[in-house]
Amino acid sequence: MFSPLLQGLMLGASMIIPIGAQNSHLLNHGIKRNHHILAATICLCCDVLLITFGIFGGAQLIASSALLMMLISWGGVLFLFSYAALSFRNVWQNKYQAEQFHTKTSNRVGVISTTLAVTLLNPHVYLDTVVILGGVGGQFIGHEKVAFAIGTILASIIWFYSITGTAAKLAPWLNRPQTKRAIDALVGIIMAAIAYSLLTNL
């Protein structure tokens, strides 16, 4: 049987690795090399808070309210479909060549505010961290619960810094117009698919 820490690491990775709003945001900052480590750290801190809240009681609190669960689920569907629509709009307009010559980097305050918005205003983040990870982690007791929490947080640490660091190193290739268009198309498809799966479960 897997240890709680390893279970947390594996489940945490399965929740965080699929491309979503947060990952595409980090990928974008990594490609631009625009405070990408700061953005990854903010995402990590939010994950730590939400996962800890979920595992140590938050998941049960949310699960006990059918209205709250419905609001979070519908919010997630709307957010993901909207993000998918924006990605598809970028693909359709195909202005990536022009963006190469007019790239504006955000200042530190701008990076902090947009990263917090993409993370905390996305209801799907609460479904992944608080409801799912929190629900599974809440079944453990004592030291095993702590170990599971540490495992999920380790997954966040490894992934967030890996995706931003890799994007920064591969920036010359990832910043090509055709590559950015392909990434936007992939993000749009995945976000729409996740939104559809949430919608069918409502």
SETOR-576291 format. One line per field, with one value per residue (C-alpha): x, y, z negated; residue in three letters; residue number from 1; chain. Coordinates in Angstrom, 3 decimals. Each point is the difference from the previous one (the first is absolute). Example, Ala and Ser with C-alpha at 12.3 -4.5 7.8 and 13.67 -1.06 7.14 Angstrom:
# SETOR-576291
x: 12.300; 1.370;
y: -4.500; 3.440;
z: -7.800; 0.660;
type: ALA; SER;
seq: 1; 2;
mol: A; A;
# end
This chain:
# SETOR-576291
x: 0.000; 1.291; 0.944; -2.285; 2.801; 0.397; -3.773; -0.145; 2.851; -1.633; -3.519; 1.324; 1.928; -3.067; -1.963; 2.634; 1.758; -2.898; 0.124; -2.426; -0.288; 2.700; 2.468; -0.494; 0.513; 3.288; 1.048; -0.596; 2.102; 2.727; 0.139; 0.275; 2.412; -2.149; 0.189; -0.770; 1.507; -2.134; -3.126; 0.851; 0.540; -3.379; -1.730; 1.808; -1.002; -3.644; 0.122; 1.508; -2.767; -2.855; 1.266; 0.603; -3.448; -1.605; 1.809; -0.498; -3.749; -0.853; -1.040; -2.592; -1.299; -0.491; -1.363; -2.656; -1.478; -1.656; -0.517; 3.686; 1.080; -2.372; 1.251; 3.643; -0.732; -1.953; 2.605; 2.669; -1.946; -0.506; 3.611; 1.458; -2.276; 0.854; 3.727; -0.369; -1.858; 2.814; 2.575; -1.971; -0.428; 3.783; 0.414; -2.604; 1.445; 3.559; 1.787; 3.004; 2.446; -0.947; 0.229; 3.682; 0.759; -2.310; 0.576; -0.611; 1.297; -2.043; 1.507; 0.192; -3.354; -1.680; 1.386; -1.166; -3.536; -0.543; 1.389; -2.258; -2.976; 0.666; 0.396; -2.614; -2.729; 0.043; -2.617; 1.580; 3.040; -2.238; -1.459; 3.493; 1.674; -2.690; -2.683; 1.947; 3.406; -1.604; -2.648; 2.564; 2.450; -2.729; -0.415; 3.463; 0.649; 2.825; 3.487; -1.334; -2.181; 3.039; 2.058; -2.712; -0.122; 3.797; -0.169; -2.558; 1.997; 3.188; -1.830; -0.809; 3.584; 1.485; -2.505; -0.254; 3.748; 0.561; -2.509; 1.208; 3.679; -0.403; -2.051; 2.693; 2.759; -2.003; -1.215; 1.728; -1.914; -3.279; -0.179; -0.367; -3.395; -0.910; 0.914; -1.999; -2.990; 0.236; 0.207; -3.080; -1.909; 1.005; -0.926; -3.389; -0.793; 1.041; -1.850; -3.180; 0.291; 0.400; -2.939; -2.138; 0.909; -1.001; -3.252; -0.977; 0.477; -2.259;
y: 0.000; 3.466; 2.288; 3.017; 2.333; -1.851; -0.111; 3.750; 0.574; -2.112; 1.367; 3.561; -0.452; -1.379; 3.098; 2.610; -1.214; 0.258; 3.354; 2.508; 3.735; -0.027; -2.080; 2.010; 3.195; -1.330; -1.248; 3.457; 1.700; -2.588; 0.575; 3.752; -0.537; 2.542; -0.546; -3.678; -1.214; 2.522; -1.213; -3.637; 0.861; 1.748; -3.029; -2.265; 2.086; -0.021; -3.764; -0.537; 2.053; -1.589; -3.578; 0.404; 1.525; -2.849; -2.861; 1.337; 0.578; 2.255; -2.831; -1.281; 3.536; 0.572; -3.502; 0.549; 2.896; -1.078; 3.655; 0.855; -3.050; 0.939; 3.605; -1.101; -2.539; 2.427; 2.693; -2.441; -0.828; 3.676; 0.925; -2.864; 0.558; 3.729; -0.728; -2.497; 2.619; 2.529; -2.563; -0.839; 3.725; 0.437; -2.936; 1.451; 3.555; -1.355; 3.171; -1.836; 1.466; 3.533; -0.896; -0.884; 3.620; 1.521; -2.258; 1.820; -1.479; 0.468; 1.578; -1.855; 1.311; -0.928; -3.545; -0.430; 1.284; -1.997; -3.204; 0.348; 0.674; -3.016; -2.192; 1.208; 1.086; -3.405; -2.216; -3.097; 0.548; -0.452; -3.198; -1.459; 1.133; 0.370; -2.458; -2.856; 0.096; 1.147; -2.721; -2.776; 1.420; 0.453; -3.781; -0.399; 0.390; 1.609; -0.232; -1.678; 3.040; 2.280; -2.287; 0.055; 3.809; 0.202; -2.308; 2.166; 3.143; -1.633; -0.637; 3.715; 1.014; -2.321; 0.892; 3.784; 0.590; -2.617; 1.500; 3.580; -0.956; -2.177; 2.664; 2.607; -2.250; -0.897; 3.588; 0.508; -2.989; 0.426; 3.696; -0.740; 1.110; -3.481; -1.602; 2.534; -0.530; -3.775; 0.453; 2.239; -2.542; -2.824; 2.031; 0.859; -3.622; -1.259; 2.754; -0.615; -3.751; 0.505; 2.421; -2.512; -2.802; 2.216; 0.939; -3.629; -0.762; 2.806;
z: 0.000; 0.870; -2.867; -0.577; 1.129; 3.304; 0.469; -0.551; 2.454; 2.716; -0.456; -0.269; 3.244; 1.788; -1.049; 0.828; 3.161; 2.526; 1.807; -1.455; -0.650; -2.662; 2.007; 3.187; -2.023; -1.400; 3.424; 1.446; -2.688; 0.425; 3.752; -0.564; -2.932; -1.790; -3.795; 0.663; -3.287; -1.899; 1.840; -0.812; -3.672; -0.234; 1.549; -2.449; -3.038; 1.130; 0.500; -3.455; -1.631; 1.975; -0.335; -3.736; -0.439; 1.948; -1.725; -3.496; 0.174; 2.946; 2.310; -2.480; -0.516; 3.745; 0.656; -2.669; 1.994; 3.248; 0.990; -0.476; 1.983; 2.814; 0.059; 0.117; 2.742; 2.178; -0.612; 1.158; 3.164; 0.908; -0.778; 2.040; 3.001; -0.082; -0.129; 2.850; 2.049; -0.546; 1.111; 3.138; 0.735; -0.119; 2.369; 2.387; -0.019; 0.434; -1.137; -1.422; 2.529; -1.027; -3.691; 0.436; 0.785; -2.608; -2.999; -3.271; -3.214; -3.150; -3.082; -3.297; -1.245; 3.280; -0.143; -3.592; 0.695; 3.199; -1.520; -3.043; 2.289; 2.248; -3.091; -2.473; 2.451; 1.691; -1.719; 1.552; -2.252; -3.045; 1.442; 0.509; -3.219; -2.643; 1.143; 1.650; -1.725; -3.232; 0.181; 0.485; -2.524; -2.585; -0.171; -1.529; -3.707; -1.960; 1.501; 3.146; 0.719; -0.380; 2.256; 2.692; -0.180; 0.365; 3.031; 1.785; -0.772; 1.329; 3.278; 0.220; -0.802; 2.638; 2.711; -0.370; 0.019; 2.712; 2.438; -0.456; 0.084; 3.084; 1.794; -0.738; 1.359; 3.117; 0.508; 3.381; 1.399; -1.928; 0.890; 3.718; 1.388; 1.262; -3.335; -2.011; 2.280; -0.476; -3.792; 0.001; 2.080; -2.360; -3.080; 1.507; 0.801; -3.446; -1.874; 2.010; -0.627; -3.773; -0.046; 1.922; -2.427; -2.933; 1.758; 0.604; -3.704; -1.216;
type: MET; PHE; SER; PRO; LEU; LEU; GLN; GLY; LEU; MET; LEU; GLY; ALA; SER; MET; ILE; ILE; PRO; ILE; GLY; ALA; GLN; ASN; SER; HIS; LEU; LEU; ASN; HIS; GLY; ILE; LYS; ARG; ASN; HIS; HIS; ILE; LEU; ALA; ALA; THR; ILE; CYS; LEU; CYS; CYS; ASP; VAL; LEU; LEU; ILE; THR; PHE; GLY; ILE; PHE; GLY; GLY; ALA; GLN; LEU; ILE; ALA; SER; SER; ALA; LEU; LEU; MET; MET; LEU; ILE; SER; TRP; GLY; GLY; VAL; LEU; PHE; LEU; PHE; SER; TYR; ALA; ALA; LEU; SER; PHE; ARG; ASN; VAL; TRP; GLN; ASN; LYS; TYR; GLN; ALA; GLU; GLN; PHE; HIS; THR; LYS; THR; SER; ASN; ARG; VAL; GLY; VAL; ILE; SER; THR; THR; LEU; ALA; VAL; THR; LEU; LEU; ASN; PRO; HIS; VAL; TYR; LEU; ASP; THR; VAL; VAL; ILE; LEU; GLY; GLY; VAL; GLY; GLY; GLN; PHE; ILE; GLY; HIS; GLU; LYS; VAL; ALA; PHE; ALA; ILE; GLY; THR; ILE; LEU; ALA; SER; ILE; ILE; TRP; PHE; TYR; SER; ILE; THR; GLY; THR; ALA; ALA; LYS; LEU; ALA; PRO; TRP; LEU; ASN; ARG; PRO; GLN; THR; LYS; ARG; ALA; ILE; ASP; ALA; LEU; VAL; GLY; ILE; ILE; MET; ALA; ALA; ILE; ALA; TYR; SER; LEU; LEU; THR; ASN; LEU;
seq: 1; 2; 3; 4; 5; 6; 7; 8; 9; 10; 11; 12; 13; 14; 15; 16; 17; 18; 19; 20; 21; 22; 23; 24; 25; 26; 27; 28; 29; 30; 31; 32; 33; 34; 35; 36; 37; 38; 39; 40; 41; 42; 43; 44; 45; 46; 47; 48; 49; 50; 51; 52; 53; 54; 55; 56; 57; 58; 59; 60; 61; 62; 63; 64; 65; 66; 67; 68; 69; 70; 71; 72; 73; 74; 75; 76; 77; 78; 79; 80; 81; 82; 83; 84; 85; 86; 87; 88; 89; 90; 91; 92; 93; 94; 95; 96; 97; 98; 99; 100; 101; 102; 103; 104; 105; 106; 107; 108; 109; 110; 111; 112; 113; 114; 115; 116; 117; 118; 119; 120; 121; 122; 123; 124; 125; 126; 127; 128; 129; 130; 131; 132; 133; 134; 135; 136; 137; 138; 139; 140; 141; 142; 143; 144; 145; 146; 147; 148; 149; 150; 151; 152; 153; 154; 155; 156; 157; 158; 159; 160; 161; 162; 163; 164; 165; 166; 167; 168; 169; 170; 171; 172; 173; 174; 175; 176; 177; 178; 179; 180; 181; 182; 183; 184; 185; 186; 187; 188; 189; 190; 191; 192; 193; 194; 195; 196; 197; 198; 199; 200; 201; 202;
mol: A; A; A; A; A; A; A; A; A; A; A; A; A; A; A; A; A; A; A; A; A; A; A; A; A; A; A; A; A; A; A; A; A; A; A; A; A; A; A; A; A; A; A; A; A; A; A; A; A; A; A; A; A; A; A; A; A; A; A; A; A; A; A; A; A; A; A; A; A; A; A; A; A; A; A; A; A; A; A; A; A; A; A; A; A; A; A; A; A; A; A; A; A; A; A; A; A; A; A; A; A; A; A; A; A; A; A; A; A; A; A; A; A; A; A; A; A; A; A; A; A; A; A; A; A; A; A; A; A; A; A; A; A; A; A; A; A; A; A; A; A; A; A; A; A; A; A; A; A; A; A; A; A; A; A; A; A; A; A; A; A; A; A; A; A; A; A; A; A; A; A; A; A; A; A; A; A; A; A; A; A; A; A; A; A; A; A; A; A; A; A; A; A; A; A; A; A; A; A; A; A; A;
# end
